[in-house]
Every structure is written in C-alpha cells, then in structure tokens.
Amino acid sequence: MGTTVFERRRPPQSVIDDSLRDTALRVFWLDDVPRPEHPPLRGTVHADLAIVGGGYTGLWTAIRAKERDPDRRVVLLEASRIAWAASGRNGGFCEASLTHGHENGVNRWPEEIDRLEELGRENLDGIADTVHRYGMDAEFERTGQLAVAVEPHQIEWLREEDGFLDREAVQAEVHSPTFLAGAWDREGSALVHPAKLGLELARVAAELGVELHERSRVRRIEGPDAGPVTLVTDGGRVAANTVALATNVFPSLLKRNRLMTVPVYDYVLMTEPLSDEQLASVGWRHRQGLADSANQFHYYRLTADNRILFGGYDAVYHFGGKVRPAYEDRMESHRRLASHFFTTFPQLAGLRFTHRWAGAIDSSSRFCAFFGTARRGRVAYATGFTGLGVGAARFAADVMLDKLAGEETERTALRMVREKPIPFPPEPAASIGINLVRAAMDRADHQEGRRNLFLRTLDALGMGFDS
C-alpha cells in the first residue's frame, strides 16, 4: 500500500510530546461557560408534551413546540446536565445538510435531493434567525466551510464542487503545505460555540415557559395503549399527552430502536490561543471551517479567541455499544491527532494543546437522522445524526412535532423521513463488521481512495460507516 501525507511528513516526536505535555482531559467548550442548575423532577406532573433529552434535539423541540403553541405545557427531562454530551463537546460546525452531504443524499433519495438541500438551507437560516431574534450569545459565525484535498487523487473529487479553488487559491486562504486544492461552500455551514448554543437554547426554552429538569433519568415508559404516556424517573413521574424522545447516542427507551444506531467515539484537541504572528503564518482570514477529503477525515476551525480545534480521523467503536467516560481518555488517538496537526501546520511547532476530549456519536447506517412514532402516534423519536446533528436537530424537532400533531406535512411526506435505515447486527457481528469497515476505509485512503469490493457492497446495500 501507499502512504498518506500524514505518514510521509510526520513531525518530530519531540514536537508531539511537547504539545501534549500539560494538556487537560476536559471539554474546552464546557470549561468555558457558566452552567445554571435546573432542579431534578420531584413528584408527579402532567404535561401536554414531555421531552426526554436535554441536548440540541430536545431543546429545539421544546422551543419549536412553544413557538407553535405558547399555552402548551412542556416538560423536558435530562439524565445529566443540559448539553453535556454531544451537544456540548462537538466541533461546533452547524451545517445546512440534512443528509450528511450531497453525495449521500443523492445516492439514497435522488428524486428529493434538490428539495432536501433547499430545506437544509432554510433550516440553517432558521437557526440564524433564532439566534438573532432571541439575542443568543452562541458565537454564531456564517463563515462557510472549506473542503481541502491533501492527496492528489482528492483534487478531482473537489473539482466537481462549486467554489473550487486550485492550489494557489487555497493557499491564499489557509497556508498549509498539505493543501493541494479546495472547495469553499460559503453559505452551507456556520461555526458556533457548542456549549453556549445548548445553554442559550435552554435559556430561551425556560423563558418561553418550558419546565427543565436535570439529573432526571427516565427509566421507562408506562401507560395503556390509549391515554397519557407516563415517563418514570427515580424521583418522579410525568404523565404526558405526547412524548418526544431525543436520547440519540444513549440506549433508546424503545426496544425497536436498540440496533438502529451504534455509539462511535470521536476525538478532539484544542490549542492555546495563537499569537498574532502564529495566526499570520496560517492566514485563515475568512475563518472558514475546514475539513479534508479522506475517508478518515479531520475537521478543524478557529475559535473566537483564535484557538484551533482539531478533531476527527479516528472513529472508535467499543464492543457492546457501551458509552463510558473511560473511553474518552484514549491517548493513542490524541497523539495521532497531534501528529496530524503539525503535519498540517508545521509552522506552528511549539504550540501547546490545552484540552483533549472525546464524545460519542449516534451513528446510523444511512449516516443521517431517521424518524418515527410509537404508542399509536403519541411518542415520536429522532436519532442517528452521525455527527451532523448541530444543524439537523432543529429540522428533526419540527418533524417530531408534525408527527405528534398527526399532521401530514411536506416534511413528513418526504421519503427520507418515512424510510428507516438498515439496523446494525447484534454482537459480536456488530463489532467485527464495524472494525472490518474501518480497516477497509483506511486501506482505501492508502490506495488513492479506491474502495474495495467489501465497501462497494455495503454502499450498494445502504450500509456503511463514516469516520
């Protein structure tokens, strides 16, 4: 097999070691914000709508529900803290795509892709409008995203995209010796401070009258086939006319969905703030989000105080689909990211990483969210975002509310919304299969992107795995 640029231009080990010497195993975004407390649920309450999950999907559902009907009583239950999981520890890319990119969407729903992309742009505009209308301090920047080629074979992939930049043009945007070409989507992506977005959504929800309860894990759903649905926590119960499930990477309260997603761990580094000289050496005046074009890709961006977040590449699944804090401390992945960072920006040798962390992604076999109902339409769910939930969560909220209202809307009529992904197999087949796919993707990156028969077969079946 060939080598990748990250192997051909590996930085000195001393540069990697020095950069990680004093790095804290903590989520930068959650370190950076004050977090108000919301009391646990106590006793029995009644609600028109109960929401399980205090991340983006649950919070958007709460806000959109109150915007539709201000008199509706909405109760939200979060097992831990608001926005502590994926919503508070992602890369802070808020993308318009509802389908995990054009190619994935056009391969699965070719007759709908044009409208799906329009709906995605409308959804991103709606997020921007909400941020402005409620005065949300979320560091929302509509900078767009720059995809870059770091291997010669990736240049042709990008040449087909709008906003194509040759080597000279991409170097004029961001100075990296690894960048051979680029494609700048100026409108389809924004940057955001993830934790601030989550906490500001919670603030707005509370101001609209939503009742928020943290440390209120829902243990089970009870209730007859007809009548209210009861959510049972350790400290209380909610009897609700309708329920929206927004648990995403965590085990579903519906058995039917237990094999529909798998938790995949993604790893991230955050640098100290760049000096003016360091920032000038990189360029990056337009502050785009960046992502390279391999199967195992990196994403990176500037923060408001000119740190660089650098994440991705490794996507690690643990046997049994468990989600555990211990899985966040994987020095092997963080060392690999540090090495790839200084291959990308060798001029920043000497820069330190202040934070390293990880988070679990709810990966589905079709790479984007799927939707459904249970309990004769009184329970709705959305899950399986596969890393692109920052923006798509708002769209998912509207889908769930449409379904709970029993309304046939343009959203609910979409084939993308009506169809379900193929479930993952039970263990041990899930672990074996996922690791085989990861190995095949790595092999493709070492063979000029050529996907072997195994990957092509999975593509044809609608099964896959995304780093």
N, C-alpha and C positions, 0 to 999 in steps of 0.2 A: 504494500500500500504506500501511497504518497504521504507527505506530511502537510500539516496546516501551518499557516503563518505563525501561530502561537507556539508551535514546536520549533520552527525554523529560526525564530527570533526571540527565543526565551531570554528573559533578563537575568542578570547575575543573581544567584541565590541570596546574596547579602542584601540586595535591594528588596527582595520579597520579605526576608526575615525582619529587616529594619522597619518596613512599612506596617507590620502586624505586631510589633513588639508590645505596644501598650493598648491594643485595641480591645474595647469593651464588648462583651457579648450582650448587647442590648439593642433594642429597636430605636434608631435615631428619632424617627417621627414621634414615637410615644414619649421619649425623653424630653421632647421639645415643647410640650403643651401642658397647661393645667387641665385637670380632668375632674369636673364636678361629679358628685356622687348622686346616684338615684337609688331610692330605698328598695330593698327586696320586697316581693309580694308577700303580704300577710292577710290571711283570711280569704273569704270568697267574694269575688266581684263579678259583675255582669258587664258585658261589652257587646257592642254591635260588631266589632272586628277585633280579634286578638291576633297579634303578630308574634311569631317565635323567631328571634334572632335580631341582635342589635348592630348588625353591620349595614353596609350600604343598601342591600336589597330590602331588609326590614325597615330601615329608616325612610327610604324613598316611598315604600308602600304606605307608611304612616302619614307622611306629608301629602302624598297624592290623594289618599283617602280623605283627609280633612279638607283639602282643596276642592274635592268633588262635593263633599257634604260636611260643612263645618259643625253640624249638630251631631254627627255620628260619634259615639263613644268608642275610642280606640285605645287599646291597652297593648303595650309592647313588653315582651319578656326576653331578657338577655341572661344567658347562663353565667357569664363572667362580667366583663365591663364593656361598655359601648365602644365599638370599633377597635377592640383589642386584637382581633385575629387578622384575617386577610385584609380587612378594610383599613387597618392602621399600620400595616407593615409592607404594603406593596411598593412598586417602583414609582407610583404617582403619575402614571400615564393614563389619561382619560380619553379613550379612543371612540370614534364615531361608529366603528364597525360593530354590527350585531352578530356577525357570522365568523369571527376570527379571521378576518381578511377576505379580500375579494375572491381569491382562488378557492378557498374552502367553500365560500358561499356559492360561487358559480358552478362548482362541481356537484353540489348537493341540491341546489334549488335554482337551476338556470333560468326558469321562467319567472322567478321572483326577484332575482338579484338586483335589478335596477331599482325596484321599489324598496327592497330591503336596505339598499345603500342610501336612498333618499330618507327613509325612516330613521336610519342611523344618524344622518346629519341633522335631521330635525330634533332628534333626541339630544345630541350634543349641544345644539343651540338652546334647547330647553334647560339643560344643566347650566349653561352660561347665564341664561335669563334668570334662573332661580338664584344663583349666586349673587347676581346684581340686585335683584328685587328685594331680597332679604338681608342685604348687606353682609354677606357671609365672608369672613376672613379665612380663606382657604388657599391663598397664593395661587389662584387660578390664572394660568397664562396660556393664551391661544397661540402657541409657537409653531404648531405642526410637528411632524416627525420626519426625520431624515434616515432612510434606509441606506446602508452602505455595503458595498462589495469589498470583501477583504481577501478574496481569491479570484483569479482571472475568470473562472467559469461563471462566477456570480454576476459579472458585468452584463452579460446578455440577459440574465433574468431581469435586471433593473432597467435595461434599455427599453423594455416594453411598457414601463410605467410612465405615468405623467410626471412632469417635473424632473426628468432625467438630467443628471449632472455628470460630465466626464471628469477625468482625474483632476484636471486643473481647476474646474469649477467646484468640485467637492473639497479640494484642499483649500480653496479660498474661503469656504465656510468653516471647516474644522481641520486643524493641522494634525494629521496622524500619518505616519509612513505606511500604515496598513490600508489606508483608504484608496481604492482604485477607481471608484465611481460611486454615484449615489442617486437617490430619487427622493425629492423633497415634497411630501404631501403637506401643503401649507394650511389646509383647512380641516383635515380629518382627525386631528389629535390636539389635546391640550395637556399642560402639566398642572399638577395640583399637589398640595401638601396632604397626603392621605389621611393622617390622623385629624388634622384640622377640618378637613371636609366631613369626616364622620362626626366629629363633635359639634360642628356647626349644623349639620343636618339634625342632630339630636336637639340642639338649642331651638331650632326653628320648629321642630315637631312639638316640643314642650310648649312653646309659645302659642302654637295652634290648638293646644288642648290635649295632646296625646299624653297618656299616663305611661311613664317609663319606669321599668323595674329592672335593676341589675341584680346579679347573683341570685337569679330565679330560674334555675334549670328546669325545663319541662321534662318530666319523667315519662309521661304517657298521655295519650288522648283517650278520653272516655266519652260515653254518650250513646243513646239509641240511634237507630237509623234515621229517625225523624226528630226534630227538635234541636236545641242548642248543643254545641260541642263543648266538652269540658276539658281544659288543659290543667293537669295536675303537677304542681311543683312541691318541693319539700315544705314550703311554708304557706301554701295557699292553693286556691283554685280559681280559674277564670271560666265562667260559663258564657260562651260567645255564640252569636248567631252565625258568624263566619270566622274562618281562620286562614291566615296566610303563613306558610312555612318558608322561612328564609334561613335555613341552617347550613346550606351549602356544603362545605367540606366535612362537616360533622355528620355522624350517622343519622339518617332520616328517621323521623317518627313514623314513617310509612314503610312497612316491610317491602312493598313492591319496588321501592327505590334503592334498596340496600346495595344492589350490584350495579347501579346505573352510573355511579361515579367512583373514582379512586382518589385518595389524597396523595399528592406528589409534592415533595419538598423542593422549594426554590431558595437559592442562597444569594445574599446581598452584602456588599461592602459600602461604607460611606467614608469619604476622605475628610480631612480637616479642610477649612476654607482655603481656597487658593489665594495667593498673593496677587497683586496686580500684574507683576512680572510673569508669574506662572500662568495666569489666565491669558495674558497676551501671547504667550508661547503656544497656546492651544487655539486661539482665535475664538470661535464659537460665539460671535457677536449676536447672532439671532436666537441663541438659546434653544434650538430645536431639541426635542427628544431624539435619541439616536438608537438604532438597532442594526446589528449586522445580519447577514443574509444566509447564514448556515442553518442546517437542520438544528444543531445545538447552538443557539444564538445567544448573544449578550445584548442587554439593554442598558443604556446609561443616559444620564441627564444632569443638568446643573440645578442646584437648589437656589433659594432666594439669597442665601449668603455665599454663593459660589463654591459650595462643596460639589464633588462629583459622586453621585450614586452609580455603582457599577454592579450589575447582577445578571443572573441567568446562567446559561450553559448547562450546569448540572441540573438534572431533574430526578430526584431520588424517591423511589417507592419502597416502603418497608412492608415486609411480609404481614399479611393480615389486615392491611389498610388502616393501621393504627395512626393516631395523631397524638404525639407525645412531646413535651418540652425538651426532652433529652435529644430528640432528633435535630434540634436547631443548632446544636454545637457539633459541627462537622468540619474540623479544621482542614481536612483534605480538600473540601470544596472551597473554603475561603482562601487557602493557599493557591489553589488553581486560579481563582478569580484575580488574586493579587498579581500573579504571574501574567495573566492575560491583559490586565490593566496596564502594566508597564511595557508590554509589547505594543499596546495601542498608543500609549503616550510615554515614550521613553524619555522625553524632555522633562517629565515630572518626577524622575528618580529622586528620592529623598522625601517625597510627600508621604505622610502617615495616614493610616486609616484609624478613625476614632471609634467606629462602630462596625460590628458584624452581626448579622442575624439571619433568620430563615423564616419561612412561613409555608403552610400547606395550601396547595391549590386544588380546588374541586374539579378534577379533570373528567370530562365525559368523552366517549368515543367519537363524537362528532365535533369536538373542540369548542362548542358554544352552548349556551343555556338551552334547556328544554323545560317544558311546562306541562301542567296537568291539574286534575282535580280528583278529590276523593270524597267520601261521605255524602254522596248524592249532590255534589257541587258545592257543599258547604266548606270544604277545605281546598285551598289552592296551593300550588308549590311552584318554585322556580329554582333550578340548581344546575350545576355543570358548566359554569362560565369558562373554565380552563384558562384563567389568567387575565381575561378581558372583562371582568365584571365591574370595573370602576365606572365606566360609562353605561354599559348594558344593563346595570342593575335598575336604573330608572325605567327603561323600557319594560323590563321584567315586572316591575311593580304595576305598571299600567295593564299588562297582560293579566296578572293575577286579579286585579280589581275588576277588569272586564268579565273574567270568568266567574268571579264570585257574585257579580251582579246578574249573571245569566244573560249577558248581552252578546249578541253576535256583532262583532266589530271588524274593521279591516284587520286589526292585529290578530284577533282570534281566528280569523279565516285563513291566515297565512299557512301554507304547508309547513313552513319552518316552525311555526308554533304548534301545529296539530301533530306533527310527527315526533316520535321518540327515538333516541339513539339506541344502538345495539348495546345490551348490557355487557359488562366485563364478566369473565368466568369466575367461579369461586376458586379459593385457594386449594391446592398450590398452583393451579394453572394460571391464575392472575399474575403472581409474582414471576413465574417462569416466562410467561408471554411478554410482560412489560419489560423485563430485563433483556429478552431477545430483541425486542424492538429498539431499545436504547442502543444496544450493541450494533444493530444494523444501521441506525441513523449515524452513529459515529463512523462506521465504515464508509457510508456514503459521503460524509464530509471529507474523508481521506481519499475518495475516488472521484473527485470533481463533481460531487453531487449526485452521482449515478445511484439510483435506488435499486436494490436487488429484487429478486422475484418475490421474496417474503414481504417486503414493504409494498411492492406494487399490488400484491394480492390483498393485503389489508386495506390499501387505498380503495381498491375496487369493491370491497365488501362494506366500506363505510366505517371500518375500524382503524384506529391509528393511535398515535401518541405524539404529543407536542412538547418540546423542551421549553 
